[in-house]
Amino acid sequence: MSDDVIDNESEHRFVVTRDGRTAELTYRLNGRRFVLIHTGVPEELEGQGIGGELVRAAVARAARDGLTVVPVCPYARQWLQKHSDVADLAEIDWVAQD
C-alpha cells in the first residue's frame, strides 16, 4: 500500500489527502466479502493515479485478510480489469453485486 493511502476502517474508506484535497474509495465488509462501493477523486487531483492507488490498497488489504473483493464501483472494476497483476493478488468476484 502506498504510504499516502490510509485505511480509515471506522469510516469504511481508504483516503489519500494531497494539496488539501481528499480522494476516497468507500467500501463495506459483508462477511468475508470486501465490497468496493465508490471511488471519488477531486478534479484537482485527477490524472495523478490516485484512484489506482486506492484500488491497489484495497486489494492489498483483501489479500492480507483473506477477503474476496467485489468491485461494485465502476472505476475499481475497470481499473482491476486493466491491471491483472494487481487483481491476481486477491480473489475477485466479478459477478456479484453485493
mmCIF file of the C-alpha atoms, coordinates in Angstrom:
data_MODEL
# 
_entry.id   MODEL 
# 
loop_
_atom_site.group_PDB 
_atom_site.id 
_atom_site.type_symbol 
_atom_site.label_atom_id 
_atom_site.label_alt_id 
_atom_site.label_comp_id 
_atom_site.label_asym_id 
_atom_site.label_entity_id 
_atom_site.label_seq_id 
_atom_site.pdbx_PDB_ins_code 
_atom_site.Cartn_x 
_atom_site.Cartn_y 
_atom_site.Cartn_z 
_atom_site.occupancy 
_atom_site.B_iso_or_equiv 
_atom_site.pdbx_formal_charge 
_atom_site.auth_seq_id 
_atom_site.auth_comp_id 
_atom_site.auth_asym_id 
_atom_site.auth_atom_id 
_atom_site.pdbx_PDB_model_num 
ATOM 1  C CA . MET A 1 1  ? 0.000   0.000   0.000   1.00 0.00 ? 1  MET A CA 1 
ATOM 2  C CA . SER A 1 2  ? 1.234   3.493   -0.805  1.00 0.00 ? 2  SER A CA 1 
ATOM 3  C CA . ASP A 1 3  ? 2.417   5.458   2.215   1.00 0.00 ? 3  ASP A CA 1 
ATOM 4  C CA . ASP A 1 4  ? -0.112  8.139   1.231   1.00 0.00 ? 4  ASP A CA 1 
ATOM 5  C CA . VAL A 1 5  ? -3.115  5.808   1.461   1.00 0.00 ? 5  VAL A CA 1 
ATOM 6  C CA . ILE A 1 6  ? -4.822  5.465   4.833   1.00 0.00 ? 6  ILE A CA 1 
ATOM 7  C CA . ASP A 1 7  ? -7.381  2.757   5.556   1.00 0.00 ? 7  ASP A CA 1 
ATOM 8  C CA . ASN A 1 8  ? -9.887  4.539   7.780   1.00 0.00 ? 8  ASN A CA 1 
ATOM 9  C CA . GLU A 1 9  ? -11.658 1.402   8.983   1.00 0.00 ? 9  GLU A CA 1 
ATOM 10 C CA . SER A 1 10 ? -14.091 3.266   11.256  1.00 0.00 ? 10 SER A CA 1 
ATOM 11 C CA . GLU A 1 11 ? -15.421 5.192   8.231   1.00 0.00 ? 11 GLU A CA 1 
ATOM 12 C CA . HIS A 1 12 ? -15.064 2.243   5.806   1.00 0.00 ? 12 HIS A CA 1 
ATOM 13 C CA . ARG A 1 13 ? -12.911 4.108   3.324   1.00 0.00 ? 13 ARG A CA 1 
ATOM 14 C CA . PHE A 1 14 ? -9.382  4.414   2.005   1.00 0.00 ? 14 PHE A CA 1 
ATOM 15 C CA . VAL A 1 15 ? -8.238  8.013   1.749   1.00 0.00 ? 15 VAL A CA 1 
ATOM 16 C CA . VAL A 1 16 ? -5.425  9.999   0.179   1.00 0.00 ? 16 VAL A CA 1 
ATOM 17 C CA . THR A 1 17 ? -5.015  13.677  1.018   1.00 0.00 ? 17 THR A CA 1 
ATOM 18 C CA . ARG A 1 18 ? -2.874  15.894  -1.189  1.00 0.00 ? 18 ARG A CA 1 
ATOM 19 C CA . ASP A 1 19 ? -2.801  19.666  -1.503  1.00 0.00 ? 19 ASP A CA 1 
ATOM 20 C CA . GLY A 1 20 ? -5.670  19.936  0.985   1.00 0.00 ? 20 GLY A CA 1 
ATOM 21 C CA . ARG A 1 21 ? -7.955  17.701  -1.125  1.00 0.00 ? 21 ARG A CA 1 
ATOM 22 C CA . THR A 1 22 ? -9.105  14.198  -0.182  1.00 0.00 ? 22 THR A CA 1 
ATOM 23 C CA . ALA A 1 23 ? -9.735  11.286  -2.535  1.00 0.00 ? 23 ALA A CA 1 
ATOM 24 C CA . GLU A 1 24 ? -11.510 8.197   -1.267  1.00 0.00 ? 24 GLU A CA 1 
ATOM 25 C CA . LEU A 1 25 ? -12.570 4.655   -2.013  1.00 0.00 ? 25 LEU A CA 1 
ATOM 26 C CA . THR A 1 26 ? -15.537 3.638   0.128   1.00 0.00 ? 26 THR A CA 1 
ATOM 27 C CA . TYR A 1 27 ? -16.184 0.018   0.987   1.00 0.00 ? 27 TYR A CA 1 
ATOM 28 C CA . ARG A 1 28 ? -18.176 -2.298  3.191   1.00 0.00 ? 28 ARG A CA 1 
ATOM 29 C CA . LEU A 1 29 ? -17.442 -5.679  4.657   1.00 0.00 ? 29 LEU A CA 1 
ATOM 30 C CA . ASN A 1 30 ? -20.067 -8.335  4.120   1.00 0.00 ? 30 ASN A CA 1 
ATOM 31 C CA . GLY A 1 31 ? -18.695 -11.358 5.946   1.00 0.00 ? 31 GLY A CA 1 
ATOM 32 C CA . ARG A 1 32 ? -15.501 -12.282 4.061   1.00 0.00 ? 32 ARG A CA 1 
ATOM 33 C CA . ARG A 1 33 ? -16.513 -10.118 1.102   1.00 0.00 ? 33 ARG A CA 1 
ATOM 34 C CA . PHE A 1 34 ? -14.828 -6.757  0.625   1.00 0.00 ? 34 PHE A CA 1 
ATOM 35 C CA . VAL A 1 35 ? -17.269 -4.690  -1.422  1.00 0.00 ? 35 VAL A CA 1 
ATOM 36 C CA . LEU A 1 36 ? -15.726 -1.682  -3.188  1.00 0.00 ? 36 LEU A CA 1 
ATOM 37 C CA . ILE A 1 37 ? -18.546 0.849   -3.467  1.00 0.00 ? 37 ILE A CA 1 
ATOM 38 C CA . HIS A 1 38 ? -17.316 4.192   -4.807  1.00 0.00 ? 38 HIS A CA 1 
ATOM 39 C CA . THR A 1 39 ? -14.098 5.912   -5.829  1.00 0.00 ? 39 THR A CA 1 
ATOM 40 C CA . GLY A 1 40 ? -14.088 9.697   -5.631  1.00 0.00 ? 40 GLY A CA 1 
ATOM 41 C CA . VAL A 1 41 ? -11.157 11.833  -6.724  1.00 0.00 ? 41 VAL A CA 1 
ATOM 42 C CA . PRO A 1 42 ? -11.458 15.636  -6.705  1.00 0.00 ? 42 PRO A CA 1 
ATOM 43 C CA . GLU A 1 43 ? -10.972 17.225  -10.101 1.00 0.00 ? 43 GLU A CA 1 
ATOM 44 C CA . GLU A 1 44 ? -7.798  18.963  -8.867  1.00 0.00 ? 44 GLU A CA 1 
ATOM 45 C CA . LEU A 1 45 ? -6.203  15.553  -8.197  1.00 0.00 ? 45 LEU A CA 1 
ATOM 46 C CA . GLU A 1 46 ? -7.299  13.737  -11.341 1.00 0.00 ? 46 GLU A CA 1 
ATOM 47 C CA . GLY A 1 47 ? -4.677  12.302  -13.662 1.00 0.00 ? 47 GLY A CA 1 
ATOM 48 C CA . GLN A 1 48 ? -2.185  11.539  -10.878 1.00 0.00 ? 48 GLN A CA 1 
ATOM 49 C CA . GLY A 1 49 ? -3.001  7.836   -10.481 1.00 0.00 ? 49 GLY A CA 1 
ATOM 50 C CA . ILE A 1 50 ? -4.629  8.333   -7.097  1.00 0.00 ? 50 ILE A CA 1 
ATOM 51 C CA . GLY A 1 51 ? -7.710  6.265   -7.938  1.00 0.00 ? 51 GLY A CA 1 
ATOM 52 C CA . GLY A 1 52 ? -5.427  3.371   -8.837  1.00 0.00 ? 52 GLY A CA 1 
ATOM 53 C CA . GLU A 1 53 ? -3.505  3.779   -5.570  1.00 0.00 ? 53 GLU A CA 1 
ATOM 54 C CA . LEU A 1 54 ? -6.774  3.487   -3.660  1.00 0.00 ? 54 LEU A CA 1 
ATOM 55 C CA . VAL A 1 55 ? -7.824  0.325   -5.503  1.00 0.00 ? 55 VAL A CA 1 
ATOM 56 C CA . ARG A 1 56 ? -4.349  -1.171  -5.104  1.00 0.00 ? 56 ARG A CA 1 
ATOM 57 C CA . ALA A 1 57 ? -4.550  -0.536  -1.336  1.00 0.00 ? 57 ALA A CA 1 
ATOM 58 C CA . ALA A 1 58 ? -7.959  -2.225  -1.144  1.00 0.00 ? 58 ALA A CA 1 
ATOM 59 C CA . VAL A 1 59 ? -6.643  -5.308  -2.941  1.00 0.00 ? 59 VAL A CA 1 
ATOM 60 C CA . ALA A 1 60 ? -3.622  -5.399  -0.641  1.00 0.00 ? 60 ALA A CA 1 
ATOM 61 C CA . ARG A 1 61 ? -5.894  -5.394  2.397   1.00 0.00 ? 61 ARG A CA 1 
ATOM 62 C CA . ALA A 1 62 ? -8.106  -8.100  0.886   1.00 0.00 ? 62 ALA A CA 1 
ATOM 63 C CA . ALA A 1 63 ? -5.067  -10.270 0.169   1.00 0.00 ? 63 ALA A CA 1 
ATOM 64 C CA . ARG A 1 64 ? -3.693  -9.714  3.675   1.00 0.00 ? 64 ARG A CA 1 
ATOM 65 C CA . ASP A 1 65 ? -7.014  -10.510 5.368   1.00 0.00 ? 65 ASP A CA 1 
ATOM 66 C CA . GLY A 1 66 ? -8.147  -13.334 3.067   1.00 0.00 ? 66 GLY A CA 1 
ATOM 67 C CA . LEU A 1 67 ? -11.136 -11.380 1.739   1.00 0.00 ? 67 LEU A CA 1 
ATOM 68 C CA . THR A 1 68 ? -12.881 -11.659 -1.620  1.00 0.00 ? 68 THR A CA 1 
ATOM 69 C CA . VAL A 1 69 ? -13.012 -8.342  -3.496  1.00 0.00 ? 69 VAL A CA 1 
ATOM 70 C CA . VAL A 1 70 ? -16.379 -7.428  -5.001  1.00 0.00 ? 70 VAL A CA 1 
ATOM 71 C CA . PRO A 1 71 ? -15.790 -4.420  -7.309  1.00 0.00 ? 71 PRO A CA 1 
ATOM 72 C CA . VAL A 1 72 ? -19.241 -2.790  -7.466  1.00 0.00 ? 72 VAL A CA 1 
ATOM 73 C CA . CYS A 1 73 ? -17.625 0.597   -8.142  1.00 0.00 ? 73 CYS A CA 1 
ATOM 74 C CA . PRO A 1 74 ? -17.320 1.021   -11.934 1.00 0.00 ? 74 PRO A CA 1 
ATOM 75 C CA . TYR A 1 75 ? -13.921 2.719   -11.649 1.00 0.00 ? 75 TYR A CA 1 
ATOM 76 C CA . ALA A 1 76 ? -12.483 0.000   -9.387  1.00 0.00 ? 76 ALA A CA 1 
ATOM 77 C CA . ARG A 1 77 ? -13.866 -2.740  -11.663 1.00 0.00 ? 77 ARG A CA 1 
ATOM 78 C CA . GLN A 1 78 ? -12.393 -1.151  -14.787 1.00 0.00 ? 78 GLN A CA 1 
ATOM 79 C CA . TRP A 1 79 ? -9.061  -0.472  -13.101 1.00 0.00 ? 79 TRP A CA 1 
ATOM 80 C CA . LEU A 1 80 ? -8.783  -4.075  -11.894 1.00 0.00 ? 80 LEU A CA 1 
ATOM 81 C CA . GLN A 1 81 ? -9.630  -5.393  -15.354 1.00 0.00 ? 81 GLN A CA 1 
ATOM 82 C CA . LYS A 1 82 ? -6.763  -3.321  -16.792 1.00 0.00 ? 82 LYS A CA 1 
ATOM 83 C CA . HIS A 1 83 ? -4.310  -4.297  -14.029 1.00 0.00 ? 83 HIS A CA 1 
ATOM 84 C CA . SER A 1 84 ? -4.487  -8.070  -13.816 1.00 0.00 ? 84 SER A CA 1 
ATOM 85 C CA . ASP A 1 85 ? -1.153  -8.116  -11.977 1.00 0.00 ? 85 ASP A CA 1 
ATOM 86 C CA . VAL A 1 86 ? -2.909  -6.445  -9.039  1.00 0.00 ? 86 VAL A CA 1 
ATOM 87 C CA . ALA A 1 87 ? -6.227  -8.274  -9.459  1.00 0.00 ? 87 ALA A CA 1 
ATOM 88 C CA . ASP A 1 88 ? -4.365  -11.596 -9.283  1.00 0.00 ? 88 ASP A CA 1 
ATOM 89 C CA . LEU A 1 89 ? -3.226  -10.810 -5.729  1.00 0.00 ? 89 LEU A CA 1 
ATOM 90 C CA . ALA A 1 90 ? -6.673  -11.463 -4.211  1.00 0.00 ? 90 ALA A CA 1 
ATOM 91 C CA . GLU A 1 91 ? -9.803  -13.384 -5.060  1.00 0.00 ? 91 GLU A CA 1 
ATOM 92 C CA . ILE A 1 92 ? -12.149 -11.225 -7.147  1.00 0.00 ? 92 ILE A CA 1 
ATOM 93 C CA . ASP A 1 93 ? -15.866 -11.865 -7.558  1.00 0.00 ? 93 ASP A CA 1 
ATOM 94 C CA . TRP A 1 94 ? -16.602 -10.252 -10.915 1.00 0.00 ? 94 TRP A CA 1 
ATOM 95 C CA . VAL A 1 95 ? -20.252 -11.339 -10.948 1.00 0.00 ? 95 VAL A CA 1 
ATOM 96 C CA . ALA A 1 96 ? -21.741 -10.442 -7.564  1.00 0.00 ? 96 ALA A CA 1 
ATOM 97 C CA . GLN A 1 97 ? -23.172 -7.022  -6.943  1.00 0.00 ? 97 GLN A CA 1 
ATOM 98 C CA . ASP A 1 98 ? -23.447 -7.163  -3.144  1.00 0.00 ? 98 ASP A CA 1 
# 
